[in-house]
Amino acid sequence: MTPKLAYRLKAGLSFSSLLKSRLLRVVSITVLLVMVFMMIFRLNYLESPGISRSYAITLIIKMQDQGY
């Protein structure tokens, strides 16, 4: 194995691990945001009589399906 090839392999491995850690960070931030949003949503809308509970739940499920 030439040193250049070994360096490229090492760089590729570190890049993929960096990508994984960044992906994990993005996923955790998204989960936190969704939890906060759902708490606010539940406090604001599910208590008011204007919106029904089932409608709010279906709305949340639709948004999760679309990837928000």
N, CA, C and O of each residue as an XYZ file, in Angstrom:
272
protein
N       0.846     -1.197      0.000
C       0.000      0.000      0.000
C       0.880      1.246      0.000
O       1.771      1.399      0.835
N       0.612      2.112     -0.938
C       1.409      3.344     -0.989
C       0.919      4.315      0.080
O      -0.243      4.244      0.478
N       1.767      5.210      0.550
C       1.351      6.169      1.579
C       0.189      7.055      1.137
O      -0.672      7.416      1.939
N       0.178      7.405     -0.168
C      -0.895      8.271     -0.655
C      -2.247      7.571     -0.556
O      -3.252      8.173     -0.179
N      -2.247      6.265     -0.908
C      -3.483      5.489     -0.839
C      -3.945      5.349      0.607
O      -5.136      5.458      0.899
N      -2.995      5.107      1.510
C      -3.338      4.978      2.924
C      -3.910      6.294      3.448
O      -4.868      6.295      4.222
N      -3.325      7.407      3.026
C      -3.823      8.717      3.458
C      -5.242      8.950      2.942
O      -6.100      9.460      3.662
N      -5.478      8.570      1.689
C      -6.824      8.745      1.117
C      -7.837      7.900      1.866
O      -8.950      8.349      2.141
N      -7.448      6.666      2.199
C      -8.356      5.795      2.941
C      -8.665      6.396      4.308
O      -9.814      6.412      4.749
N      -7.612      6.893      4.975
C      -7.813      7.482      6.294
C      -8.697      8.722      6.201
O      -9.570      8.930      7.044
N      -8.472      9.549      5.173
C      -9.285     10.751      4.989
C     -10.745     10.369      4.722
O     -11.664     10.998      5.246
N     -10.944      9.338      3.906
C     -12.304      8.882      3.612
C     -13.003      8.378      4.858
O     -14.182      8.659      5.074
N     -12.264      7.623      5.692
C     -12.855      7.103      6.919
C     -13.213      8.230      7.869
O     -14.290      8.221      8.465
N     -12.314      9.208      8.019
C     -12.607     10.312      8.932
C     -13.771     11.137      8.392
O     -14.583     11.643      9.167
N     -13.856     11.277      7.073
C     -14.963     12.031      6.487
C     -16.291     11.323      6.741
O     -17.293     11.963      7.061
N     -16.291      9.993      6.594
C     -17.550      9.272      6.815
C     -17.953      9.326      8.286
O     -19.139      9.425      8.597
N     -16.970      9.260      9.200
C     -17.315      9.345     10.622
C     -17.808     10.744     10.960
O     -18.717     10.905     11.775
N     -17.207     11.768     10.330
C     -17.665     13.141     10.527
C     -19.101     13.286     10.020
O     -19.934     13.926     10.663
N     -19.379     12.687      8.863
C     -20.727     12.744      8.309
C     -21.714     12.073      9.254
O     -22.812     12.582      9.478
N     -21.314     10.911      9.816
C     -22.205     10.206     10.727
C     -22.490     11.052     11.958
O     -23.637     11.145     12.396
N     -21.452     11.670     12.520
C     -21.663     12.477     13.720
C     -22.529     13.692     13.394
O     -23.382     14.080     14.193
N     -22.314     14.284     12.235
C     -23.137     15.436     11.832
C     -24.579     15.008     11.629
O     -25.509     15.715     12.018
N     -24.760     13.833     11.011
C     -26.112     13.303     10.801
C     -26.797     13.048     12.139
O     -27.973     13.369     12.312
N     -26.057     12.471     13.085
C     -26.624     12.228     14.411
C     -27.007     13.543     15.078
O     -28.059     13.641     15.711
N     -26.150     14.556     14.936
C     -26.435     15.852     15.539
C     -27.694     16.452     14.924
O     -28.554     16.963     15.641
N     -27.804     16.393     13.594
C     -28.977     16.947     12.913
C     -30.240     16.215     13.340
O     -31.278     16.834     13.576
N     -30.146     14.886     13.440
C     -31.317     14.096     13.837
C     -31.740     14.437     15.258
O     -32.930     14.587     15.532
N     -30.768     14.561     16.173
C     -31.111     14.872     17.559
C     -31.728     16.267     17.667
O     -32.690     16.463     18.410
N     -31.179     17.238     16.930
C     -31.739     18.597     16.950
C     -33.161     18.588     16.396
O     -34.048     19.250     16.934
N     -33.371     17.833     15.317
C     -34.702     17.761     14.727
C     -35.700     17.152     15.704
O     -36.827     17.630     15.832
N     -35.273     16.084     16.398
C     -36.160     15.436     17.368
C     -36.515     16.401     18.491
O     -37.667     16.473     18.918
N     -35.509     17.146     18.970
C     -35.772     18.130     20.026
C     -36.757     19.192     19.556
O     -37.689     19.548     20.278
N     -36.544     19.702     18.331
C     -37.438     20.722     17.801
C     -38.860     20.201     17.658
O     -39.823     20.902     17.970
N     -38.986     18.962     17.183
C     -40.319     18.376     17.019
C     -41.003     18.226     18.378
O     -42.201     18.479     18.508
N     -40.229     17.809     19.394
C     -40.812     17.654     20.729
C     -41.295     18.997     21.272
O     -42.394     19.102     21.815
N     -40.454     20.023     21.117
C     -40.842     21.363     21.594
C     -42.067     21.855     20.836
O     -43.001     22.396     21.427
N     -42.051     21.659     19.512
C     -43.176     22.105     18.691
C     -44.463     21.394     19.100
O     -45.523     22.014     19.178
N     -44.364     20.083     19.361
C     -45.552     19.334     19.743
C     -46.065     19.793     21.109
O     -47.275     19.846     21.329
N     -45.149     20.127     22.030
C     -45.579     20.630     23.329
C     -46.322     21.957     23.164
O     -47.389     22.152     23.745
N     -45.754     22.864     22.372
C     -46.397     24.161     22.139
C     -47.730     23.963     21.425
O     -48.732     24.592     21.766
N     -47.726     23.082     20.435
C     -48.937     22.804     19.663
C     -50.034     22.275     20.581
O     -51.185     22.706     20.512
N     -49.650     21.323     21.449
C     -50.620     20.724     22.357
C     -51.170     21.781     23.310
O     -52.374     21.823     23.564
N     -50.291     22.637     23.839
C     -50.736     23.675     24.775
C     -51.652     24.671     24.087
O     -52.672     25.070     24.649
N     -51.298     25.076     22.874
C     -52.054     26.146     22.213
C     -53.366     25.651     21.628
O     -54.400     26.294     21.809
N     -53.348     24.512     20.925
C     -54.487     24.157     20.086
C     -55.364     23.066     20.662
O     -56.579     23.095     20.470
N     -54.781     22.101     21.366
C     -55.627     21.009     21.830
C     -56.530     21.457     22.970
O     -57.565     20.836     23.211
N     -56.162     22.523     23.679
C     -57.007     23.015     24.762
C     -58.171     23.842     24.209
O     -59.243     23.888     24.812
N     -57.960     24.491     23.066
C     -59.012     25.340     22.527
C     -60.073     24.477     21.840
O     -59.743     23.447     21.252
N     -61.320     24.882     21.906
C     -62.392     24.077     21.303
C     -62.431     24.173     19.774
O     -63.138     23.403     19.124
N     -61.668     25.124     19.194
C     -61.742     25.337     17.760
C     -61.179     24.183     16.950
O     -61.585     23.974     15.807
N     -60.248     23.432     17.526
C     -59.603     22.362     16.775
C     -59.840     21.062     17.539
O     -59.711     21.021     18.762
N     -60.180     20.028     16.827
C     -60.444     18.768     17.514
C     -59.148     17.995     17.703
O     -58.187     18.169     16.954
N     -59.140     17.150     18.703
C     -57.920     16.408     19.033
C     -57.509     15.492     17.891
O     -56.325     15.396     17.568
N     -58.475     14.820     17.277
C     -58.139     13.884     16.197
C     -57.566     14.630     14.998
O     -56.651     14.137     14.339
N     -58.099     15.813     14.714
C     -57.576     16.600     13.594
C     -56.133     17.006     13.852
O     -55.299     16.951     12.948
N     -55.833     17.417     15.088
C     -54.467     17.808     15.415
C     -53.522     16.617     15.286
O     -52.403     16.754     14.791
N     -53.978     15.450     15.734
C     -53.116     14.255     15.656
C     -52.852     13.889     14.201
O     -51.724     13.560     13.836
N     -53.896     13.945     13.366
C     -53.681     13.622     11.950
C     -52.758     14.644     11.299
O     -51.958     14.297     10.430
N     -52.870     15.920     11.721
C     -51.984     16.950     11.185
C     -50.534     16.656     11.548
O     -49.642     16.778     10.709
N     -50.298     16.262     12.819
C     -48.933     15.940     13.258
C     -48.402     14.749     12.470
O     -47.244     14.744     12.052
N     -49.243     13.741     12.266
C     -48.798     12.546     11.531
C     -48.470     12.916     10.087
O     -47.480     12.429      9.540
N     -49.286     13.771      9.458
C     -49.009     14.198      8.086
C     -47.678     14.939      8.006
O     -46.894     14.727      7.081
N     -47.429     15.812      8.988
C     -46.182     16.570      8.973
C     -44.983     15.643      9.162
O     -43.935     15.847      8.551
N     -45.140     14.617     10.016
C     -44.043     13.666     10.202
C     -43.806     12.871      8.930
O     -42.660     12.564      8.599
N     -44.871     12.532      8.211
C     -44.717     11.796      6.954
C     -43.978     12.626      5.917
O     -43.206     12.087      5.123
N     -44.211     13.945      5.920
C     -43.543     14.808      4.950
C     -42.114     15.125      5.353
O     -41.358     15.680      4.556
N     -41.729     14.781      6.583
C     -40.348     14.947      7.005
C     -40.043     16.247      7.713
O     -38.889     16.675      7.744
N     -41.050     16.887      8.283
C     -40.785     18.113      9.030
C     -40.373     17.782     10.454
O     -40.106     18.686     11.246
